[in-house]
């Protein structure tokens, strides 16, 4: 009965519970459960068949999952016997069922600790175990390294690439499966050499069909060398965002001739309104645009607003026709006034020409290709980093990449070298989201990466 209790309660086979004690150490209250071996002990050596004699015992302390809300340490006595072989003397000891002797934890405790480490800080994860936060971190990193082959994903057909700067870690490259809206990987650095090396090592890289990113030119060579069947499409959000930047440039130029009071008034009254889409303007904002159009001093702002709207409409009014989109762009380019005030719009037209094929590849893609989801992952990475007061790259990558993954299922199913298969109709992993991200289009239109100062 005692053996059954140890198996049912602790998952330890062939041991009986001797005692349960309450202990306090370093202000932590925990239980110590003493276990004694109760299984079969051989009289002859299982290796050479020689008689065996007692060779003392060994005691180890193993962390287990909490019991009744209290951390648990298993104090296990392990018997040993030695054979009388005059040559090589073999030592027998029973196998420890469900115990990871490398980390001195039960396997269920190891799994619980790693899953807990995905959701919270290492300090908080250590509260359920008689372990320090640093030990929890080391266990977590060891787990990831030991199971690196188990935690690999199917190569996406539609890849999104973006970058994020994280304090103390520098620039990171974020890679997503934009078809299934899952995070695929995070890399440290963003130079062409490291990107090409990574993509060259990508399994099934010939299956990648589309890559969506910003206008980072080194992507072109990396994609061309490593993914021969992939086409590069520039994320439309990064394109139209430059139209808003051009509007800001015109506004700042107009404000240079204003008094400080009028400059701040214009900034507060029109800066946001000028970057708002026409269909989203409320009655008051429409009046502001109309007033700016009638005033000779601010009329250039209304013209800049119109140029911005017409540029956005290249995408909005031509969702399925590439030819019409190209014609709309040509018409928009020709409509830019010759005044030097609108040079930023001419720079935007030049950017489109420099990336003409990649920008208009947007209309050739069979899905609505966008890096909006990748931008959301950037926010999640920042939040994860702040929660841990500056993780190492390996820890930040793992906490973000495997955040809601079912690690237990990955291990139990032995997904070695294959990794979890991505279903056709849903992502493998679910990420927490807020209402802000539920509508990707709203998120993109409202995004302002570098807010202006009050006097700009």
Secondary structure, 3 states (H helix, E strand, C coil): CHHHHHHHHHCCCCEEEEEEEEEEECCEEEEEEEEEECCCCCCECCCCCCEEEEEEEEEEEEEEEEECCEEEEEEEEEEEEEECCCCCCCEEECCCCCEECCCCEEHHHHHHHHHHHHHCCHHHHHHHCCCCHHHHHHHHHHHHHHCHHHHCCCCCCEEEEEEEEECCCEEEEEEEECCCCEEEEEEECCCHHHHHHHHHCCCCHHHCCEEEECCCCHHHHHHHHHCCCCEEEECHHHHHHHHHHHHHHHHHHHHCCCCHHHHHHHHHHHHHHHHCCHHHCCHHHHHHHHHHHHCCCCHHHHHHHHHHHHHHHHHHCCCCCHHHHHHHHHHHHHCCCCCHHHHHHHHHHHHHHHCHHHHHHHHCCCCCCCCHHHHHHHHHHHHHHHHCCCCCHHHHHHHHHCCCCCHHHHHHCCCCCCCCCCCCCCCCCCCCCCHHHHCHHHHHHHCCCCCCCCCC
